[in-house]
Amino acid sequence: MSIYIISNREVTTDQAGKEQFKEGGTEHALPTFRIAEYNEDGTYDIINDHFPSDYSAVSKAVSDNQGADKLGGTSKMLFNLYKNLLDDKEPADVLFFIHGFANSFESNVDNIERLKERFIDDQSSPIKHLVYLSWPTRSNYLHYHDDQKDARVTGMVLARLYDQLLDFFIEMFKNNSHAHCGHKIHLAAHSMGNQVLKHMLMNLHGKLYPFFGEVLLLHSDVEDDVFEPRQPFCKLEALAERTHMYIHKSDDALWISCMTKNFNKRLGKRGPKNMANLNDETFVIDTTNVPSGDNFKERKIDHWGYIESDIEVADIIKVLNGKDDEDISHRKKRSDKYYILTEKKKKKK
């Protein structure tokens, strides 16, 4: 298991001289990012930066195990992930996760622990590695517009990270014939993390490559027209095998977003504007009718089912395992590409 944090938060230095991400809650997104390795005790170590990234050095380190200790930044993270994935014989996929708005760095750490509990520790899940994108968001709804600006900047940063991943793949598997690990990278975006994803897609140009297995759009705080022709989310078809959007018609966080900050209808509340525009591998999963879990805030707001609802979590794990949509239990098919999650009925005594 390995967990990495990618962040465009400001980096400061504590009294002991150790670098750390700023946690003040008022900083804005930077146009650059740093990478940290997350430890089991909840601490993290920011990796020494290395610019530009040198993937020929990664290839050499993989070939003869020389120079790995000199790698930095993205090169070191991708080297470590690749070596771990190559050594893993059991299902050991990577989940790249983008969080939503109103998240301090402290809440990011809590979120990482919940994702670990739900999708790494669970033996039925194929996820064994997590890459978590931590971007600056304020701790309340009053700064929603600031978060939107930071989402745009972060999306551009994420597009550059995609380009680096492409450079890594070209160097490792086209220029050099390294073994393929046989595992997958999945992409998940919660809430306003979907705006980060939207701006990433808007900044991707040229031919796109299918780096991702599953894409999960979780209670998306983004406009409902993003799948309309020539809109950003249409590019997901070229980037991934399948896309699943999880919606909740009583999501009060998205109601607040729509009514007070951004008057467009939200994808995570009503689904896409026109279902006919979805390709054959894009699906809507309606979670409105399943229990929200024990968390009081979730029971009132219905926005965090991807970690709070046992039924939703189980459905996501089946998707990550590649199970065919028609064969996933706890679902009722309402129409083509639209499924409603249902609660398992208790047997009568």
Sequence and secondary structure as in RCSB ss.txt:
>XXXX:A:sequence
MSIYIISNREVTTDQAGKEQFKEGGTEHALPTFRIAEYNEDGTYDIINDHFPSDYSAVSKAVSDNQGADKLGGTS
KMLFNLYKNLLDDKEPADVLFFIHGFANSFESNVDNIERLKERFIDDQSSPIKHLVYLSWPTRSNYLHYHDDQKD
ARVTGMVLARLYDQLLDFFIEMFKNNSHAHCGHKIHLAAHSMGNQVLKHMLMNLHGKLYPFFGEVLLLHSDVEDD
VFEPRQPFCKLEALAERTHMYIHKSDDALWISCMTKNFNKRLGKRGPKNMANLNDETFVIDTTNVPSGDNFKERK
IDHWGYIESDIEVADIIKVLNGKDDEDISHRKKRSDKYYILTEKKKKKK
>XXXX:A:secstr
 EEEEEE S EEE TTS EEE  SS     SS EEEEE TTS EEE    SS  HHHHHHHHHH  SGGG  HHH
HHHHHHHHHHHH  S  EEEEEE  SS  HHHHHHHHHHHIIIIIS TT  EEEEEEEE    SSGGGHHHHHHH
HHHHHHHHHHHHHHHHHHHIIIIISS        EEEEEETTHHHHHHHHHHT  S     EEEEEEES  SBTT
TTSTTSGGGGHHHHEEEEEEEE TT HHHHHIIIII  S BHHHH  S GGGS TTEEEEE TTS   S HHHHH
H   HHHH HHHHHHHHHHHTT  GGG SSEEEEETTEEEE        
